[in-house]
Amino acid sequence: MEEQLLEQAIQIMLASETENEIFVEGILDLVQRILA
């Protein structure tokens, strides 16, 4: 399940980096907390 979240985060970043910068930063923060 965590792997799916990582894949979705990557897809979101690749799809629209500039539009969702804040959203992506939130995803990355969440990912870091999961992996921590």
RODO-2510 file (C-alpha; in nm, 4 decimals, decimal comma):
residues 36
     n   res          X          Y          Z
     1     m     0,0000     0,0000     0,0000
     2     e     0,2844     0,2367     0,0835
     3     e     0,4474     0,1541    -0,2491
     4     q     0,1282     0,2598    -0,4271
     5     l     0,1379     0,5938    -0,2461
     6     l     0,4954     0,6449    -0,3610
     7     e     0,4042     0,5615    -0,7198
     8     q     0,1081     0,7995    -0,7118
     9     a     0,3247     1,0762    -0,5705
    10     i     0,5801     1,0264    -0,8476
    11     q     0,3091     1,0268    -1,1139
    12     i     0,1632     1,3487    -0,9733
    13     m     0,5051     1,5149    -0,9759
    14     l     0,5696     1,4086    -1,3338
    15     a     0,2205     1,5100    -1,4482
    16     s     0,2233     1,8696    -1,3253
    17     e     0,5192     1,9865    -1,1226
    18     t     0,4405     2,3572    -1,1360
    19     e     0,0646     2,3368    -1,0788
    20     n     0,0812     2,1228    -0,7676
    21     e     0,4062     2,2281    -0,6018
    22     i     0,2429     2,2767    -0,2621
    23     f     0,0480     1,9522    -0,2940
    24     v     0,3601     1,7639    -0,4007
    25     e     0,5548     1,9057    -0,1076
    26     g     0,2803     1,7758     0,1207
    27     i     0,3029     1,4320    -0,0410
    28     l     0,6810     1,4273    -0,0022
    29     d     0,6493     1,5271     0,3630
    30     l     0,4016     1,2433     0,4169
    31     v     0,6308     0,9984     0,2366
    32     q     0,9257     1,1023     0,4514
    33     r     0,7177     1,0453     0,7651
    34     i     0,6165     0,6987     0,6419
    35     l     0,9764     0,6029     0,5661
    36     a     1,1150     0,7588     0,8837
***
